[in-house]
Each structure stands twice: as structure tokens, then as C-alpha cells.
Amino acid sequence: MEDRIEEKTEEDLDSSQDKKQVDKIEAIVNKILLGLIAVTIVLAGIWLGLSAENRFGVAIKQNIFKSQDITQDTTTDKLPVNDNVIVYQSKKAELLGGIFTYPGSKVESRKQDVDKINIAMNSSDTAETVVKYYRDLVAVNSWSTVRVGGDTGEIKITQSDFSALVKVGIDGEFTTITADIDFPDPETMTSTFNTPAKTEQVSPTPPSDDETEAEGYILPFSGTRLVNTDDLKSLSPWELKVARNEIYARYGRSFIHKDLSCFFSKQSWYVIDPDYSDNSLSDIDKSNISTILSYEKSVNSPLLAKDSGCKE
């Protein structure tokens, strides 16, 4: 009897230990499941939060910036080309496009790409005034040009970091202007972009013959105001050549052409400066030289590049 009681007691102990082991395993499994559920809930919350930010964050930020009247700092700017198109460009490219936009003009179209800008404008200013502005723009920045047409012609600018072709014409009562600008990399530009003052339109006031002869100049005012076509129409090819070079002569430049050297040597005001430099020329000087040269080309002056020799 005692043996049976003892066996039963041992069986009860084994069963109790097995139950405890099972309970312990179940507790561990339950903890793992609870942990997995908690992680799932956290991940679901993060996903919902990100989704909500994506859907509503942009609108919220836009409303904030709009209410504070500021813009976000980005590497590119939005520039409206017309009512329906927006083209992104760098800030330097926008500066380049702005400097070639004629002041006060109506922009008819503006097309932009990563390396070029095309602008079409019209203005109530005369073609002569518009051309002078772009010539002053060239002069004030010391840009290189390969072609400068007449008052209603073309100006071709060739810099190492950009090139531009400006065309000025007339359409009825308006002056038409187009500017085609190409730039390989606007962020590495080193050219200057200074804006000249817009010249007010003035009535031409050419000097009288007596005034010209008395001072020994063809255009005595060419160092103080901009020359226009009306100032040049009555001049002969020789007078045009002298008028252009007397601007240099005022500063003491010496001349290779014998006709110019002989002519200026007879002028009381002319003194050769051995240290002469084109850097002495003012913006008005440079613009007037360009204007006269362009006019000489437009009338096919036979003395443009010809040395006619000394005239006794």
C-alpha cells in the first residue's frame, strides 16, 4: 500500500512540474506575441504619419510661406515665361536674361532652357535709342563683339562664358527687339553684368560748320553726349573716319594711318601721349566709336580700312 501511495505522489510531482514548464513557455510566447503586436502598432502609426505628411505637409508649408509672404530657399527660381509655362533656371541665368531685357519694353515671349534664353520684346522708343542702350551695355561691361550692324541691325557679343545676338528692327510704330543668349554653364560665369543708364531721347543738335572749324573737331560733342545717325548723315567718308578717330586723339593716341597722323598733327589740341591706353576712354566715348563705325559699315565707306596718305 505504501509503495502505491509513493508512486502516486511521484506521478503528481512530475505532472505538476510539467504544468509549470508549459505555463512558463506559454508566458514567454504571450510576451513575444504582445511585443510583436506593439511593434506592428508602432510601425502602422509611423506609416500613417508619413502618409499624412506627404498628403498635407506641402499644402501646410505653402500656406505658412504664403501667410508670412516669404519664399523657400531653393537652388533654382521660378520664372514665368507666359501665362501657362514656368521654366526653372539658375539665379545667374535669370540675371543674364534680365540684363538683356530692354528697360520699359513689353516682353512678347520668353523661352528658356538650361543653356539658352530667347526674348522677344517691343518698345515705343526709337530704334536708335534702343541700339544705343545695347551698345552702352557692351561698353560698360567691356564685352567682346564680332559684329555690330547699323541702327536697325545686329549686335553679336562673344564672351568666353556666354554669347548673345541682339536684333533691333522697326514694325510700324514700335521698335522690335530680340535677344538670343547662349551660356554653357551659368554658375561659372566671370563676365560682368553692369547695367548702363537708359539714355533719354533727345533731339539731334549737330554743331554748325563754324563751330566745327573753330575747334578743329568734326564732332566736338562726341566726348560729352551720345552720337546719333542724324549727326552722321551729312558727313563724307573722310569726315566719318576723322570723327571716329578724333575720340581717340583727344586722349593722345598715335596713329598708324598716315592720313590720320598728318591730319591730327596739325590740330593745336592734339598731343601724343606715350602712355596712352584705351582704358582712358569713357563709356560715352566707346559707345560713340561703335556708333560711327557701324554707320561707316552701313554706308560702305571706302576709307573704313584704307590709308589715303598725307593730305597737304
Phi and psi in degrees as a GROMACS rama.xvg file:
@    title "Ramachandran Plot"
@    xaxis  label "Phi"
@    yaxis  label "Psi"
@TYPE xy
-62.424  -36.9106  GLU-2
-63.61  -40.9207  ASP-3
-64.919  -39.1943  ARG-4
-64.2282  -40.7788  ILE-5
-66.0641  -41.8037  GLU-6
-62.2831  -40.7618  GLU-7
-64.7156  -38.9076  LYS-8
-64.4845  -41.5311  THR-9
-65.0722  -38.0972  GLU-10
-64.2632  -41.5093  GLU-11
-61.5171  -39.2704  ASP-12
-65.2649  -43.7444  LEU-13
-62.0869  -42.1327  ASP-14
-64.5605  -38.7564  SER-15
-65.6532  -40.4356  SER-16
-66.7136  -39.5039  GLN-17
-62.8961  -40.0289  ASP-18
-64.5395  -42.2708  LYS-19
-62.0825  -39.4661  LYS-20
-64.5594  -42.1258  GLN-21
-64.7078  -43.5412  VAL-22
-60.3733  -39.5098  ASP-23
-65.1319  -42.1268  LYS-24
-64.5156  -42.8129  ILE-25
-61.4418  -39.6095  GLU-26
-63.1486  -41.7207  ALA-27
-64.4937  -44.5178  ILE-28
-61.2678  -42.3716  VAL-29
-61.9036  -40.2321  ASN-30
-63.8822  -41.1554  LYS-31
-63.403  -43.6701  ILE-32
-62.4289  -44.1278  LEU-33
-61.6052  -39.9723  LEU-34
-62.9515  -43.0055  GLY-35
-63.7563  -39.6384  LEU-36
-63.7756  -42.1748  ILE-37
-63.9721  -43.0157  ALA-38
-62.813  -41.2063  VAL-39
-61.3954  -42.5466  THR-40
-63.5997  -42.5514  ILE-41
-63.3522  -46.1607  VAL-42
-62.9437  -39.2649  LEU-43
-63.7312  -38.824  ALA-44
-65.667  -41.5233  GLY-45
-62.9788  -43.827  ILE-46
-61.2284  -44.1828  TRP-47
-64.1373  -37.8937  LEU-48
-65.4109  -44.8318  GLY-49
-64.069  -39.2061  LEU-50
-63.4143  -41.4045  SER-51
-66.0813  -38.2379  ALA-52
-65.8873  -40.8038  GLU-53
-62.8505  -38.3788  ASN-54
-78.9523  -37.2892  ARG-55
-112.79  -15.9109  PHE-56
-62.6499  -43.7455  GLY-57
-61.7909  -45.7544  VAL-58
-62.2669  -39.8689  ALA-59
-64.9425  -45.3147  ILE-60
-62.2016  -41.9843  LYS-61
-61.9597  -41.2398  GLN-62
-65.4813  -37.1126  ASN-63
-65.0196  -48.9013  ILE-64
-63.5355  -38.5663  PHE-65
-66.3813  -41.9485  LYS-66
-67.6156  -29.8534  SER-67
-92.0195  -2.76751  GLN-68
57.502  45.0048  ASP-69
-131.687  165.535  ILE-70
-117.67  153.672  THR-71
-72.9339  147.906  GLN-72
-82.7738  112.093  ASP-73
-127.944  168.51  THR-74
-81.3366  -14.9128  THR-75
-128.423  160.242  THR-76
-117.82  151.862  ASP-77
-88.3978  131.442  LYS-78
-129.551  110.603  LEU-79
-66.9345  125.827  PRO-80
-89.285  -43.1202  VAL-81
-150.03  -164.688  ASN-82
-67.8703  -21.384  ASP-83
-115.694  -13.8007  ASN-84
-119.548  137.288  VAL-85
-124.529  126.75  ILE-86
-114.481  134.638  VAL-87
-91.496  136.622  TYR-88
-149.523  164.644  GLN-89
-74.2341  164.484  SER-90
-65.9434  -36.1658  LYS-91
-68.8825  -35.1629  LYS-92
-66.5181  -37.3938  ALA-93
-65.1856  -38.9492  GLU-94
-61.456  -42.7254  LEU-95
-63.65  -43.4704  LEU-96
-65.3716  -36.9324  GLY-97
-68.0167  -37.7775  GLY-98
-71.9291  -23.5456  ILE-99
-92.3256  -0.116294  PHE-100
-84.6793  118.697  THR-101
-64.6906  130.235  TYR-102
-57.3552  129.542  PRO-103
79.9857  2.95513  GLY-104
-81.65  162.88  SER-105
-97.1172  120.069  LYS-106
-82.0269  112.862  VAL-107
-79.7511  -37.6793  GLU-108
-157.668  152.475  SER-109
-147.675  116.667  ARG-110
-114.24  136.445  LYS-111
-132.695  146.218  GLN-112
-134.42  -177.167  ASP-113
-66.1005  -23.6185  VAL-114
-134.174  17.8476  ASP-115
-157.505  154.223  LYS-116
-136.011  135.761  ILE-117
-126.383  120.348  ASN-118
-123.42  132.52  ILE-119
-118.924  127.124  ALA-120
-135.614  166.381  MET-121
-140.883  155.079  ASN-122
-143.917  152.571  SER-123
-84.4246  -7.57156  SER-124
-70.2333  156.875  ASP-125
-68.513  156.289  THR-126
-59.6837  -35.8772  ALA-127
-61.6544  -44.3692  GLU-128
-65.2351  -39.8776  THR-129
-64.6966  -45.2838  VAL-130
-61.2009  -41.5287  VAL-131
-60.3859  -38.1441  LYS-132
-60.8713  -47.0175  TYR-133
-70.4944  -31.6366  TYR-134
-68.4947  -38.9067  ARG-135
-64.3313  -37.1646  ASP-136
-60.4423  -42.7961  LEU-137
-64.3661  -45.8048  VAL-138
-66.3234  -43.9825  ALA-139
-69.2171  -22.0016  VAL-140
-104.393  -1.48297  ASN-141
54.9423  42.0342  SER-142
-76.2564  155.973  TRP-143
-90.1822  138.955  SER-144
-127.441  146.924  THR-145
-113.22  -15.149  VAL-146
-152.128  126.676  ARG-147
-130.188  112.897  VAL-148
-82.9764  -166.443  GLY-149
-71.8087  -170.03  GLY-150
-61.0723  -25.2975  ASP-151
-117.918  36.2512  THR-152
-107.483  -133.025  GLY-153
-131.816  151.535  GLU-154
-126.912  117.48  ILE-155
-108.057  118.858  LYS-156
-107.001  131.904  ILE-157
-130.546  95.3318  THR-158
-100.543  164.926  GLN-159
-68.5177  -26.0056  SER-160
-110.598  -2.41619  ASP-161
-164.73  162.024  PHE-162
-137.311  155.051  SER-163
-151.054  144.472  ALA-164
-123.906  116.007  LEU-165
-107.314  127.829  VAL-166
-119.879  129.789  LYS-167
-120.594  129.346  VAL-168
-142.14  -174.271  GLY-169
-127.072  132.308  ILE-170
-133.168  95.2641  ASP-171
68.1154  -123.954  GLY-172
-92.5304  1.41958  GLU-173
-111.774  152.748  PHE-174
-96.9302  126.756  THR-175
-96.4364  143.468  THR-176
-137.226  131.144  ILE-177
-127.861  140.766  THR-178
-131.141  117.842  ALA-179
-110.833  114.58  ASP-180
-119.357  131.362  ILE-181
-120.377  135.629  ASP-182
-145.232  118.734  PHE-183
-60.6437  -47.0778  PRO-184
-147.508  98.5143  ASP-185
-62.2445  -25.4999  PRO-186
-75.0117  -13.849  GLU-187
-110.616  16.1298  THR-188
-66.444  138.119  MET-189
-118.83  -8.11708  THR-190
-64.6852  150.611  SER-191
-82.9786  154.131  THR-192
-133.718  63.3834  PHE-193
-86.8157  142.524  ASN-194
-101.494  126.481  THR-195
-76.9989  158.645  PRO-196
-71.6142  137.87  ALA-197
-71.8483  127.222  LYS-198
-79.9978  129.623  THR-199
-70.6346  143.829  GLU-200
-71.2414  130.325  GLN-201
-129.77  154.862  VAL-202
-74.0074  138.809  SER-203
-63.9141  138.401  PRO-204
-132.036  70.0297  THR-205
-64.7213  146.107  PRO-206
-71.3938  157.067  PRO-207
-76.5059  163.433  SER-208
-61.0793  -38.4095  ASP-209
-62.7953  -42.1525  ASP-210
-64.8686  -42.3992  GLU-211
-62.2855  -46.6191  THR-212
-66.7656  -38.1573  GLU-213
-64.0838  -39.8391  ALA-214
-91.7666  -11.8486  GLU-215
78.8553  16.8139  GLY-216
-115.62  150.74  TYR-217
-77.6237  -45.224  ILE-218
-128.384  84.12  LEU-219
-62.8445  -18.204  PRO-220
-93.554  0.716898  PHE-221
-67.0412  -9.89507  SER-222
-97.2808  -3.29843  GLY-223
-123.432  -21.2195  THR-224
-143.849  163.238  ARG-225
-73.4622  135.705  LEU-226
-81.2729  144.503  VAL-227
-125.6  174.323  ASN-228
-59.7758  -38.6384  THR-229
-61.9304  -27.1539  ASP-230
-70.8667  -19.2041  ASP-231
-107.945  -17.9221  LEU-232
-58.0749  -34.1749  LYS-233
-90.8577  0.40337  SER-234
-87.3894  143.412  LEU-235
-78.5376  166.506  SER-236
-54.6254  -39.4573  PRO-237
-67.0741  -42.2969  TRP-238
-66.242  -35.2602  GLU-239
-63.4238  -42.7409  LEU-240
-64.2187  -42.6212  LYS-241
-66.2015  -43.6776  VAL-242
-58.3084  -41.3147  ALA-243
-68.1097  -43.3525  ARG-244
-83.5844  -17.7978  ASN-245
-68.9273  -19.2029  GLU-246
-66.284  -42.7969  ILE-247
-67.3034  -40.2489  TYR-248
-61.8955  -31.2113  ALA-249
-57.8703  -28.1097  ARG-250
-97.0879  3.38549  TYR-251
90.1146  22.663  GLY-252
-72.2737  140.659  ARG-253
-90.8441  158.229  SER-254
-124.54  141.45  PHE-255
-78.968  -41.2147  ILE-256
-63.762  128.073  HIS-257
-66.3094  -34.5986  LYS-258
-61.6949  -40.7713  ASP-259
-73.3181  -41.8348  LEU-260
-60.8849  -44.2709  SER-261
-66.7507  -42.4485  CYS-262
-62.3459  -50.6288  PHE-263
-72.2364  -27.0275  PHE-264
-63.8982  -20.0363  SER-265
-89.2324  -5.86866  LYS-266
-88.8717  132.312  GLN-267
-64.3531  -25.9919  SER-268
-87.6295  -9.17459  TRP-269
-88.5627  122.443  TYR-270
-135.255  123.526  VAL-271
-69.3326  131.792  ILE-272
-107.257  111.858  ASP-273
-63.6346  -19.2556  PRO-274
-101.829  20.2217  ASP-275
-57.1901  142.921  TYR-276
-145.445  143.111  SER-277
-61.9855  -16.739  ASP-278
-64.6475  -17.1741  ASN-279
-74.5846  -19.3652  SER-280
-67.6056  139.843  LEU-281
-83.583  171.037  SER-282
-62.0968  -36.9804  ASP-283
-65.8775  -41.9299  ILE-284
-57.0845  -50.2977  ASP-285
-62.9413  -41.8262  LYS-286
-64.5483  -41.0383  SER-287
-69.1533  -36.6524  ASN-288
-60.6625  -44.4084  ILE-289
-64.2787  -40.7074  SER-290
-62.962  -47.365  THR-291
-66.4408  -42.6264  ILE-292
-60.6256  -42.7306  LEU-293
-62.9868  -40.1135  SER-294
-66.7166  -40.8422  TYR-295
-58.3672  -41.2861  GLU-296
-67.0706  -40.2363  LYS-297
-66.9981  -27.1653  SER-298
-101.826  7.9197  VAL-299
53.5375  53.1095  ASN-300
-60.0318  127.65  SER-301
-70.81  -13.7603  PRO-302
-103.271  10.4601  LEU-303
-56.2485  -44.9245  LEU-304
-128.931  22.3637  ALA-305
-110.746  136.9  LYS-306
-96.0253  111.282  ASP-307
-85.7937  0.496047  SER-308
81.1741  172.265  GLY-309
-66.9365  140.777  CYS-310
-114.941  112.354  LYS-311
